[in-house]
Amino acid sequence: MRSSLGRWVSGKDFFDRKAELKILKRHIENHNHILLTGQRRMGKTSITQELGQQLQAKGWTYLFCDVEGRKVQRM
């Protein structure tokens, strides 16, 4: 497995999350909202990217917006 610091993992580098993907996919397919939280570097982006790819293969639309490092303007 190669280092993927700063990026999400996919393909052969994405493993051992089948149970979590199954649960998330079931909730999405039942039209439920999901909030995924956790500490940094725990795989939140990787699992949502994998979930999005799997759902796209079933005809769903998946939109990913990376906002890390963006400045927030306070009003």
C-alpha positions as CSV (number, residue, x, y, z in Angstrom):
1,M,0.0,0.0,0.0
2,R,1.4,3.3,-1.0
3,S,1.3,6.5,1.2
4,S,-1.7,8.6,0.5
5,L,-1.2,11.5,2.8
6,G,-3.5,14.4,2.0
7,R,-5.7,12.4,-0.4
8,W,-8.3,9.8,-0.1
9,V,-7.7,6.2,-0.9
10,S,-9.5,4.1,-3.5
11,G,-9.4,0.9,-5.4
12,K,-7.0,-1.7,-3.9
13,D,-5.9,0.8,-1.2
14,F,-9.5,1.0,0.1
15,F,-10.2,-2.0,2.3
16,D,-11.9,-3.3,5.4
17,R,-14.9,-1.0,5.3
18,K,-17.5,-3.3,3.7
19,A,-19.8,-3.3,6.7
20,E,-19.8,0.4,7.0
21,L,-20.4,0.9,3.3
22,K,-23.3,-1.5,3.5
23,I,-24.9,0.5,6.3
24,L,-24.3,3.9,4.7
25,K,-25.6,2.6,1.3
26,R,-28.8,1.2,2.9
27,H,-29.5,4.6,4.6
28,I,-28.9,6.6,1.4
29,E,-31.0,4.2,-0.7
30,N,-33.8,4.6,1.9
31,H,-33.5,8.4,1.3
32,N,-32.2,9.2,4.8
33,H,-29.7,12.0,5.6
34,I,-26.3,11.1,7.0
35,L,-23.8,13.0,9.0
36,L,-20.4,11.5,9.1
37,T,-18.1,12.8,11.8
38,G,-14.7,11.7,13.2
39,Q,-11.2,12.7,13.9
40,R,-8.8,13.8,11.2
41,R,-7.3,11.0,9.0
42,M,-9.9,8.4,10.0
43,G,-11.1,7.8,6.5
44,K,-14.3,9.9,6.3
45,T,-13.5,11.2,2.8
46,S,-12.3,7.8,1.5
47,I,-15.5,6.1,2.6
48,T,-17.8,8.8,1.1
49,Q,-15.8,8.7,-2.1
50,E,-16.2,4.9,-2.4
51,L,-19.8,5.2,-1.5
52,G,-20.3,7.8,-4.1
53,Q,-18.7,5.7,-6.8
54,Q,-20.8,2.7,-5.9
55,L,-24.0,4.7,-5.9
56,Q,-23.0,6.3,-9.3
57,A,-22.7,2.8,-10.7
58,K,-26.3,2.3,-9.7
59,G,-27.5,5.5,-11.4
60,W,-27.3,7.9,-8.5
61,T,-25.7,11.4,-8.8
62,Y,-22.8,12.0,-6.5
63,L,-21.3,15.5,-5.9
64,F,-18.1,16.0,-4.0
65,C,-17.0,19.5,-2.9
66,D,-13.6,19.8,-1.2
67,V,-13.6,22.9,1.0
68,E,-10.4,22.2,3.0
69,G,-8.2,25.3,3.2
70,R,-10.8,27.6,2.0
71,K,-11.3,30.9,3.8
72,V,-14.6,31.6,5.4
73,Q,-15.9,35.1,5.2
74,R,-17.7,36.1,8.4
75,M,-20.5,38.6,8.2
